Amino acid sequence: MAELEKTNQSQPNTGYKQELKRSLSFWDLLIYGLVFMVPIAPFGIYGSVAQGSNGMVALAYLIGMVGMIFTALSYARMAEAFPIAGSVYSYAQRGINDSVGFIAGWLILLDYIFVPALLYLVSASALHDIVPEIPLFVWLVIFIGINTVVNVLGIEFTAKANKIIVILELIVLAVFVIVGIIAVVKGVNGAEFTFKPLYDADNFSMNMVMSAVSIAVLSFLGFDAISTLAEESKGGSKAIGRAIIFSLLVVGLLFIIQTWVAALIWPDYTTFENADVAFYQIAEIAGGTWLKWTTILATAIAWGIADALVAQAAISRILYSMARDRKLPKFLAKVHPKFKTPYISTLLVAGISLVVTAFFASQIGALTSVVNFGALSAFLFLHASVVIYFIKKQKSKDFFRHLLLPLIGFVIIGYVWISLDPLSKKLGFIWLGLGIIYLIVLKIFKKDTSLEID
């Protein structure tokens, strides 16, 4: 009891009792972020980014990383002020007001609740192509079942699984980079070292590059999920902020290296036979069939098990947080008596993933668009929350950290948001409209759900 009281005292203005188990170290949080972003994420979307950026794929990832660093800094500021689960929902709620917090949470739900389904679908489709005898639905059930069991058993079990998986991913990535560099040195497929993947003056266009960034940003989504584990971190709010920033820097560097090497091996991005599998074709050129199948299997496991595992953990905690605040049905806030995890929310996410994957089975592009709209829109609310909370409410004079940095982040994310394709905006605004209607219903037919924060 004394420990619990101490924990509550160290988290002023939260108004919550500590229910989730504090067991995660800084390194657990860092690995969690790496797993969610997937160090080999460009394997799956390399062709689209390369074509969209006129071959400057490394530049697209560099700009994406810079933009996300400013967003990570805003997450760090708000995590220090409010070390609770809920991510952008909690930050906008307490930084701006209750209704804005709900809208921000509703938008990030669009990202998180569909991300597991997207990951399952991409992975199941890849394995179905390899073993067509096994139906796509069976692969989906296998992926969803494994991840649900692991997440219900506890965040510690998830953390242990994460460490194993991220090590395997890094090994595969290291093998590709080493084999790829050797291929470049040997001049395989006409490869030679050049800075063109980072900047090609003859083909550069900011609008074109930012359009590619709007695709590449999918690879970075996930660093923010670390903030959903604020109530399970042993290191407190500062550990959350450090883990967010470090994981983003590490994975961004890995993205740039692997895409640069790939671009050198196949410099003419206009000759891809199929952009969706371009990276695997490059791997085959660099190392042979064994490297091609290694990268395919690594992508399937990384997306379908590792990434989806942490994605499901993140969204279950946002549902838990919103239900605890009476914004969603109360049963979603139930915590397992033994494992101390939000198991009802976890099971619900599994069910939703199964339904969504069935609906979008042949529309992966549409599902990706929806995910990007939700994430980028929520990031805009995050940056606004930093400015309003610290500058307006707390009267902070630290204009560099609390005004300039979040404003830069807002502008960069806003630019990427504008570059999103029309379909993502259409589906996103439909979702936003549904959220506003739901909020109005809550205000009219239910008791006041606003928080009383000292």
C-alpha positions as CSV (number, residue, x, y, z in Angstrom):
1,M,0.0,0.0,0.0
2,A,2.8,2.4,0.8
3,E,4.4,1.7,-2.6
4,L,1.1,2.5,-4.3
5,E,0.6,5.7,-2.4
6,K,4.2,6.7,-3.3
7,T,3.4,6.0,-6.9
8,N,0.3,8.1,-6.9
9,Q,2.2,11.0,-5.2
10,S,4.8,10.9,-7.9
11,Q,2.1,11.4,-10.5
12,P,0.3,14.6,-9.7
13,N,-3.0,15.5,-11.4
14,T,-3.6,12.1,-12.8
15,G,-6.5,11.2,-10.5
16,Y,-6.0,7.5,-11.1
17,K,-5.2,4.5,-8.9
18,Q,-2.2,2.4,-10.0
19,E,-3.7,-0.8,-11.4
20,L,-1.3,-2.0,-14.1
21,K,1.9,-3.7,-13.1
22,R,5.1,-1.6,-13.2
23,S,7.7,-4.0,-14.7
24,L,9.2,-2.4,-17.8
25,S,12.7,-1.0,-17.8
26,F,14.0,1.7,-20.2
27,W,15.5,-1.1,-22.4
28,D,12.1,-2.9,-22.5
29,L,10.5,0.3,-23.7
30,L,13.2,0.9,-26.3
31,I,12.8,-2.6,-27.7
32,Y,9.0,-2.2,-27.6
33,G,9.3,0.9,-29.8
34,L,11.8,-0.9,-32.2
35,V,9.5,-3.9,-32.5
36,F,6.5,-1.7,-33.2
37,M,8.2,0.3,-35.9
38,V,9.9,-2.9,-37.3
39,P,13.6,-2.4,-38.2
40,I,12.9,-4.0,-41.5
41,A,9.7,-2.2,-42.3
42,P,10.9,-0.8,-45.6
43,F,11.2,-4.3,-47.0
44,G,7.4,-4.3,-47.5
45,I,6.9,-0.8,-49.0
46,Y,10.2,-0.1,-50.6
47,G,9.0,-0.1,-54.2
48,S,6.2,2.4,-53.6
49,V,8.5,4.8,-51.7
50,A,11.2,4.5,-54.4
51,Q,8.9,5.2,-57.2
52,G,7.1,8.0,-55.4
53,S,10.4,9.7,-54.6
54,N,12.0,9.3,-58.0
55,G,14.6,7.0,-56.5
56,M,15.4,9.3,-53.5
57,V,14.1,6.7,-51.0
58,A,16.7,7.4,-48.4
59,L,15.8,11.1,-48.5
60,A,12.1,10.2,-48.0
61,Y,13.0,8.3,-44.8
62,L,15.4,11.0,-43.6
63,I,12.7,13.6,-43.9
64,G,10.2,11.3,-42.2
65,M,12.6,10.7,-39.3
66,V,13.2,14.4,-38.8
67,G,9.5,15.1,-38.8
68,M,8.8,12.3,-36.3
69,I,11.7,13.5,-34.0
70,F,9.8,16.7,-33.4
71,T,6.6,14.7,-32.7
72,A,8.6,12.4,-30.4
73,L,9.8,15.5,-28.5
74,S,6.2,16.6,-28.0
75,Y,5.4,13.1,-26.7
76,A,8.3,13.3,-24.3
77,R,7.1,16.7,-23.0
78,M,3.5,15.4,-22.4
79,A,4.7,12.1,-21.0
80,E,6.6,13.9,-18.3
81,A,3.6,16.1,-17.4
82,F,1.1,13.2,-17.5
83,P,2.7,9.8,-17.0
84,I,-0.4,7.8,-17.7
85,A,-1.7,5.3,-20.3
86,G,-3.8,6.7,-23.1
87,S,-1.2,8.3,-25.4
88,V,-2.5,11.3,-27.4
89,Y,-6.0,10.9,-26.0
90,S,-4.7,11.6,-22.4
91,Y,-2.4,14.4,-23.5
92,A,-5.0,16.3,-25.5
93,Q,-7.6,15.7,-22.9
94,R,-5.5,17.2,-20.1
95,G,-3.5,19.6,-22.2
96,I,-6.4,21.2,-24.0
97,N,-9.8,19.9,-22.8
98,D,-11.9,16.8,-22.4
99,S,-13.8,17.0,-25.7
100,V,-10.7,17.7,-27.8
101,G,-9.0,14.8,-25.9
102,F,-11.8,12.5,-27.0
103,I,-11.5,13.6,-30.7
104,A,-7.7,13.0,-30.5
105,G,-8.2,9.6,-29.0
106,W,-10.9,8.8,-31.6
107,L,-8.4,9.7,-34.4
108,I,-5.5,7.7,-32.9
109,L,-8.0,4.7,-32.6
110,L,-8.2,4.9,-36.3
111,D,-4.5,4.3,-36.5
112,Y,-4.1,1.7,-33.7
113,I,-7.3,-0.3,-34.1
114,F,-6.6,-0.9,-37.8
115,V,-2.8,-1.3,-37.6
116,P,-3.0,-4.9,-36.2
117,A,-5.5,-5.8,-38.9
118,L,-3.2,-4.3,-41.6
119,L,-0.2,-6.2,-40.2
120,Y,-2.0,-9.5,-40.0
121,L,-3.3,-9.1,-43.5
122,V,0.1,-8.2,-45.1
123,S,1.8,-11.1,-43.2
124,A,-1.0,-13.7,-44.0
125,S,-1.0,-12.7,-47.6
126,A,2.8,-13.1,-47.9
127,L,2.7,-16.6,-46.3
128,H,-0.4,-17.6,-48.4
129,D,1.7,-16.8,-51.5
130,I,4.4,-19.1,-50.2
131,V,2.0,-21.9,-49.1
132,P,-1.2,-21.4,-51.1
133,E,-2.6,-24.7,-49.8
134,I,-3.2,-23.0,-46.4
135,P,-6.2,-20.6,-46.7
136,L,-5.6,-16.9,-45.9
137,F,-8.1,-17.0,-43.1
138,V,-6.2,-19.8,-41.4
139,W,-3.0,-17.7,-41.3
140,L,-5.0,-14.8,-39.9
141,V,-6.4,-16.9,-37.1
142,I,-3.0,-18.2,-36.3
143,F,-1.4,-14.7,-36.1
144,I,-4.3,-13.2,-34.1
145,G,-4.5,-16.2,-31.7
146,I,-0.8,-16.2,-30.9
147,N,-0.6,-12.5,-30.2
148,T,-3.8,-12.4,-28.1
149,V,-2.6,-15.2,-25.8
150,V,0.8,-13.5,-25.4
151,N,-0.8,-10.1,-24.6
152,V,-3.3,-11.5,-22.1
153,L,-0.5,-13.4,-20.2
154,G,1.2,-10.1,-19.4
155,I,3.3,-7.2,-20.6
156,E,6.4,-8.9,-19.1
157,F,5.8,-11.9,-21.3
158,T,5.3,-9.6,-24.3
159,A,8.6,-7.8,-23.5
160,K,10.5,-11.1,-23.4
161,A,9.0,-12.1,-26.8
162,N,9.9,-8.7,-28.2
163,K,13.6,-9.1,-27.3
164,I,13.9,-12.4,-29.2
165,I,12.0,-11.2,-32.3
166,V,13.9,-7.9,-32.6
167,I,17.2,-9.7,-32.4
168,L,16.2,-12.0,-35.3
169,E,15.1,-9.0,-37.3
170,L,18.4,-7.2,-36.8
171,I,20.3,-10.3,-37.8
172,V,18.3,-10.5,-41.1
173,L,18.9,-6.8,-41.6
174,A,22.6,-7.1,-41.0
175,V,22.9,-10.0,-43.4
176,F,21.1,-8.0,-46.1
177,V,23.2,-4.9,-45.6
178,I,26.5,-6.8,-45.6
179,V,25.6,-8.9,-48.7
180,G,24.2,-5.8,-50.3
181,I,27.4,-3.8,-49.8
182,I,29.4,-6.7,-51.2
183,A,27.2,-6.7,-54.3
184,V,27.7,-2.9,-54.7
185,V,31.5,-3.3,-54.4
186,K,31.4,-6.1,-57.1
187,G,29.2,-3.9,-59.3
188,V,26.3,-6.5,-59.4
189,N,23.5,-5.3,-61.7
190,G,25.5,-2.2,-62.5
191,A,25.6,-1.1,-58.9
192,E,27.9,1.7,-57.9
193,F,28.1,4.0,-54.9
194,T,26.3,7.3,-55.3
195,F,24.5,9.9,-53.2
196,K,21.5,9.9,-55.5
197,P,19.3,7.8,-53.1
198,L,19.7,10.7,-50.7
199,Y,19.6,13.6,-53.2
200,D,19.3,13.6,-57.0
201,A,19.3,17.3,-58.2
202,D,18.0,16.3,-61.7
203,N,14.9,14.6,-60.3
204,F,14.2,16.5,-57.1
205,S,10.8,18.0,-56.3
206,M,9.7,18.8,-52.8
207,N,6.1,18.0,-53.5
208,M,7.1,14.7,-55.0
209,V,9.4,13.8,-52.1
210,M,6.7,14.8,-49.5
211,S,4.2,12.6,-51.3
212,A,6.7,9.7,-50.9
213,V,7.2,10.7,-47.2
214,S,3.4,10.3,-46.7
215,I,3.9,6.6,-47.6
216,A,7.2,6.1,-45.8
217,V,5.8,7.5,-42.6
218,L,3.9,4.2,-42.2
219,S,7.2,2.7,-41.3
220,F,7.7,5.1,-38.4
221,L,4.2,4.7,-36.8
222,G,4.6,3.0,-33.5
223,F,7.2,5.0,-31.6
224,D,4.3,6.8,-30.0
225,A,2.9,3.5,-28.7
226,I,5.6,3.6,-26.0
227,S,3.6,6.3,-24.3
228,T,0.7,3.9,-23.8
229,L,2.9,2.0,-21.3
230,A,3.5,4.9,-19.0
231,E,1.7,3.2,-16.1
232,E,3.8,0.0,-16.6
233,S,7.3,1.7,-16.7
234,K,9.6,1.3,-13.7
235,G,11.6,4.4,-14.8
236,G,8.8,6.8,-14.7
237,S,7.9,9.5,-17.2
238,K,11.5,10.4,-18.2
239,A,12.1,6.8,-19.3
240,I,9.1,7.0,-21.6
241,G,10.4,10.2,-23.2
242,R,14.0,8.9,-23.6
243,A,12.7,5.6,-25.1
244,I,10.5,7.3,-27.6
245,I,13.3,9.5,-28.9
246,F,16.1,6.9,-28.9
247,S,13.9,4.2,-30.6
248,L,13.0,6.7,-33.4
249,L,16.6,7.7,-34.0
250,V,17.8,4.1,-34.1
251,V,15.2,2.8,-36.4
252,G,15.4,5.9,-38.6
253,L,19.1,5.3,-39.2
254,L,18.4,1.6,-40.0
255,F,15.7,2.6,-42.5
256,I,18.1,5.0,-44.3
257,I,21.0,2.5,-44.5
258,Q,18.9,-0.4,-45.8
259,T,17.0,1.6,-48.4
260,W,20.2,3.3,-49.6
261,V,21.9,-0.1,-50.2
262,A,18.8,-1.4,-52.0
263,A,18.7,1.7,-54.2
264,L,22.3,1.2,-55.2
265,I,21.7,-2.4,-56.2
266,W,18.7,-1.5,-58.4
267,P,19.1,2.2,-59.3
268,D,16.4,2.3,-62.0
269,Y,13.2,2.4,-60.0
270,T,11.1,2.7,-63.2
271,T,11.9,-0.9,-64.1
272,F,10.4,-2.7,-61.1
273,E,8.3,-5.6,-62.3
274,N,6.1,-5.3,-59.3
275,A,6.7,-2.5,-56.8
276,D,5.0,-4.5,-54.0
277,V,7.8,-7.1,-54.0
278,A,10.6,-4.9,-55.3
279,F,12.8,-5.3,-52.2
280,Y,12.7,-9.1,-52.4
281,Q,13.8,-8.9,-56.0
282,I,16.7,-6.7,-55.0
283,A,17.6,-9.2,-52.2
284,E,17.6,-12.0,-54.8
285,I,20.0,-10.0,-57.0
286,A,22.3,-9.3,-54.1
287,G,22.5,-12.7,-52.5
288,G,20.4,-15.2,-54.4
289,T,17.1,-17.1,-53.8
290,W,18.0,-17.9,-50.2
291,L,18.2,-14.1,-49.3
292,K,14.9,-13.4,-51.1
293,W,13.0,-16.0,-49.1
294,T,14.8,-15.0,-45.9
295,T,13.6,-11.4,-46.3
296,I,10.1,-12.5,-47.2
297,L,9.7,-14.7,-44.1
298,A,11.3,-12.1,-41.9
299,T,8.8,-9.5,-43.1
300,A,5.9,-11.9,-42.5
301,I,7.0,-12.7,-38.9
302,A,8.1,-9.2,-38.1
303,W,4.8,-7.7,-39.2
304,G,2.4,-10.5,-38.3
305,I,3.9,-11.5,-34.9
306,A,6.3,-8.8,-33.5
307,D,4.7,-5.6,-34.8
308,A,1.1,-6.8,-34.4
309,L,1.9,-8.0,-30.9
310,V,2.8,-4.6,-29.7
311,A,0.2,-2.9,-31.8
312,Q,-2.5,-5.0,-30.0
313,A,-1.0,-4.2,-26.6
314,A,-1.0,-0.4,-27.4
315,I,-4.6,-0.2,-28.6
316,S,-5.9,-2.3,-25.8
317,R,-4.4,0.2,-23.3
318,I,-5.9,3.2,-25.1
319,L,-9.3,1.5,-25.0
320,Y,-8.6,0.8,-21.3
321,S,-7.8,4.4,-20.7
322,M,-10.8,5.8,-22.5
323,A,-13.2,3.3,-20.8
324,R,-11.7,4.2,-17.4
325,D,-12.7,7.8,-18.2
326,R,-16.3,6.6,-19.2
327,K,-15.8,7.5,-22.9
328,L,-16.2,3.8,-23.9
329,P,-18.1,1.0,-22.2
330,K,-16.9,0.4,-18.7
331,F,-16.1,-3.4,-19.2
332,L,-13.2,-2.4,-21.4
333,A,-11.4,-1.1,-18.3
334,K,-11.4,-4.4,-16.6
335,V,-7.9,-5.7,-15.6
336,H,-7.1,-9.4,-15.3
337,P,-6.8,-10.2,-11.6
338,K,-3.7,-12.4,-12.1
339,F,-1.8,-11.0,-15.1
340,K,-2.7,-7.4,-14.4
341,T,-3.4,-6.7,-18.1
342,P,-6.5,-5.1,-19.8
343,Y,-7.6,-8.4,-21.1
344,I,-11.2,-7.5,-22.2
345,S,-9.8,-4.7,-24.4
346,T,-7.2,-7.1,-25.7
347,L,-9.8,-9.7,-26.7
348,L,-12.0,-7.0,-28.3
349,V,-9.0,-5.9,-30.5
350,A,-8.5,-9.5,-31.6
351,G,-12.1,-9.7,-32.6
352,I,-12.1,-6.4,-34.5
353,S,-8.9,-7.4,-36.3
354,L,-10.5,-10.6,-37.5
355,V,-13.5,-8.7,-38.9
356,V,-11.5,-5.9,-40.5
357,T,-9.1,-8.3,-42.2
358,A,-12.0,-10.1,-43.7
359,F,-13.5,-6.8,-45.0
360,F,-10.2,-5.4,-46.4
361,A,-8.8,-8.7,-47.6
362,S,-8.3,-7.3,-51.1
363,Q,-7.9,-3.6,-50.2
364,I,-4.6,-3.3,-48.3
365,G,-4.0,0.1,-49.9
366,A,-7.2,1.5,-48.5
367,L,-6.5,0.1,-45.1
368,T,-3.0,1.7,-45.2
369,S,-4.5,5.1,-46.1
370,V,-6.9,5.0,-43.1
371,V,-4.1,4.2,-40.7
372,N,-1.9,7.1,-41.9
373,F,-4.8,9.6,-41.7
374,G,-5.5,8.7,-38.1
375,A,-1.9,8.8,-36.9
376,L,-1.0,12.1,-38.6
377,S,-4.2,13.8,-37.5
378,A,-3.6,12.8,-33.9
379,F,0.0,14.1,-34.1
380,L,-1.4,17.5,-35.0
381,F,-3.5,17.5,-31.8
382,L,-0.4,16.4,-29.8
383,H,1.7,19.4,-30.9
384,A,-1.2,21.7,-30.2
385,S,-1.5,20.2,-26.7
386,V,2.1,21.0,-25.8
387,V,1.7,24.6,-26.7
388,I,-1.7,25.1,-25.1
389,Y,-0.8,23.2,-21.9
390,F,2.6,24.6,-21.2
391,I,2.4,28.1,-22.7
392,K,-1.2,29.0,-22.0
393,K,-2.1,27.0,-18.9
394,Q,1.3,26.7,-17.2
395,K,2.6,30.1,-18.3
396,S,5.9,28.5,-19.3
397,K,8.7,30.8,-20.5
398,D,10.6,28.0,-22.1
399,F,9.5,29.1,-25.6
400,F,12.1,26.8,-27.3
401,R,10.8,23.5,-26.0
402,H,7.2,24.4,-25.4
403,L,6.5,26.6,-28.5
404,L,9.1,26.6,-31.2
405,L,9.7,22.8,-31.4
406,P,6.1,21.7,-31.3
407,L,5.2,24.4,-33.9
408,I,8.0,23.0,-36.2
409,G,6.6,19.6,-35.7
410,F,3.1,20.8,-36.5
411,V,4.2,22.4,-39.7
412,I,6.1,19.3,-40.9
413,I,3.3,16.8,-40.0
414,G,0.8,19.2,-41.5
415,Y,2.8,19.2,-44.8
416,V,2.8,15.4,-44.8
417,W,-0.9,15.3,-43.9
418,I,-1.7,17.5,-46.9
419,S,0.2,15.1,-49.1
420,L,-2.0,12.2,-48.2
421,D,-4.0,10.7,-51.0
422,P,-7.7,11.7,-51.4
423,L,-9.0,8.3,-50.4
424,S,-7.3,8.4,-47.0
425,K,-8.8,11.9,-46.3
426,K,-12.3,10.8,-47.4
427,L,-12.3,7.7,-45.2
428,G,-10.6,9.6,-42.4
429,F,-13.2,12.4,-42.3
430,I,-16.0,9.8,-42.3
431,W,-14.4,8.3,-39.2
432,L,-14.0,11.8,-37.6
433,G,-17.7,12.6,-38.3
434,L,-18.7,9.4,-36.6
435,G,-16.6,10.3,-33.6
436,I,-18.2,13.8,-33.3
437,I,-21.6,12.2,-33.4
438,Y,-20.7,9.7,-30.7
439,L,-19.3,12.5,-28.5
440,I,-22.5,14.5,-28.9
441,V,-24.5,11.4,-27.9
442,L,-22.3,11.0,-24.8
443,K,-22.9,14.6,-23.8
444,I,-26.7,14.4,-24.4
445,F,-27.6,10.9,-23.1
446,K,-25.0,10.2,-20.5
447,K,-23.7,11.7,-17.3
448,D,-20.9,14.2,-17.5
449,T,-17.8,12.3,-18.4
450,S,-15.3,15.2,-17.9
451,L,-12.5,14.8,-15.5
452,E,-12.0,16.8,-12.3
453,I,-8.3,17.5,-12.4
454,D,-6.7,19.5,-9.6
